[in-house]
Amino acid sequence: MDKIFEILHARLKTQGLHESDLHFSHAHSAFDRSEWESANAQIRTALESLFDNVAKLTLDTNKTGGAARKQLQDDGLLRPREAKLVMEFMSVAGGAGSHAGVSNADESYGRMLAGIGIAYMGLALIPELIRVEDVLIGNLTAPEGASLPTDIEMFTSCPTCHLKQSLSVASITRDNKDTIYICKNGCQTIVVVSSPEESAWSGRGYRLGNYVLRNAQDLFLPIKEGVPPVLIPASKAALMKSTVGSS
């Protein structure tokens, strides 16, 4: 069980589903304490949060609960049989109640495994994170005899610990629709891949097609052996949440 939750934790963390991850962690802890009913209830809450966020990320809706899952079905993300499975599981997920003595170890374990399976169905609906290498490949053409760099080849440094690092060793997570690269040492965000704002910010980042590369320190893109890497200078406003003076 520990390994199963470890893998699920990593997937939820990468997708920025922190609330759902917290409830799955509570379910795991309750199960380990033989608090079967509490574990059952936490699984349902974890799935509610997960599908609310799936609907927000994929459909840009603020609907929650059954309304969010219905919209996922109506818009074709959840096929009818999948939607029915999710609906039926949600109706029984906490059905053993929150009072001690109503559930037992086997029942709780079964609900736990089924709930994790449903969670992966939800995770499968979320688009892949857009990495820096994806933005380059989609918008640039390498010079003759050269190739566009991948994340493992591009490098920058952390403003906090000053560690020079490849983008491939940074931790990566989602913040709504943005892709966040975090220093290998966990210090801070070092690069963000985001959508353009309605109005451009001075020093916000470097726009390529439908994305903006926002690097806190200089970002280096090697394209050919023996040739200095292409430099994307650090953006002063790369990590700002809003423009100065905005409400």
Steps between C-alpha positions, in 0.01 A plus 500: 500500500783741582651466150162554335448823691858613435444475123160671521647778715764571234237517224269731695790724602617534140151605394473752784203316655610574855158486667421161352848379595443615860174303529658187352777538759238528776331186363831313506572609857149407615534157340832444677327588830220250420249787482318344207204737490719808503711355219187439293378856548838652410514303174168651390612852592828448314316397185255791527793741506681320218208509256417861592854590396488285188190691390668832577817413308336343197173696467584823684191463716447576868235231535559253781374162617253317282451805276871501411501129424183533291662771290801274446256241366295748295816635337619150413803479728336226707339235282154386614617173661791677670269773626260238637785318675620823662146597600426160653828491689450851637157400626642207699853626577404632841197279534640313798457816700735681732402312814731232640392140452316552171791392275788253525853454367409306186219734401715807561791350307270425205360853500853637524621308194186581301531866593861510383391345170235770459763763581716381212200525269477866597873558462485353149268785395754771583718618209872435524710777650653729239876499546753749368614245240142468373475877449825508302407206279160648425624846410863495382701335224859405571772635269646258248729252673359581842210376713263658745602422858297286737448567870798281584727726293368843601633649823452791734576577865303555817487859635502366857768227513670597170518135391549464124262229383341335201125552470460122506616476864266771625174393662202569276143571602180661373351826626162521329609503133860607565796263514732575792865394516634500858870498595648153547563593864140613548596865554259679267345519155763546230300482174131529414326407175175696485241638262532864394317763705227709334742793505877457486712563812838663474761244604243221534675252274570388145198415285506209258170430326228434756740487796725725704832374639562673832847432637622653825865467396669481159391192306749337262398296195784297343424435134829383348825362635779755495257794472407715803147425624212732417425725796154592624575779752342493844162671522471744788125442536512126425360390837267792572136407557363835388617827353617773735208709617232252391227411745 
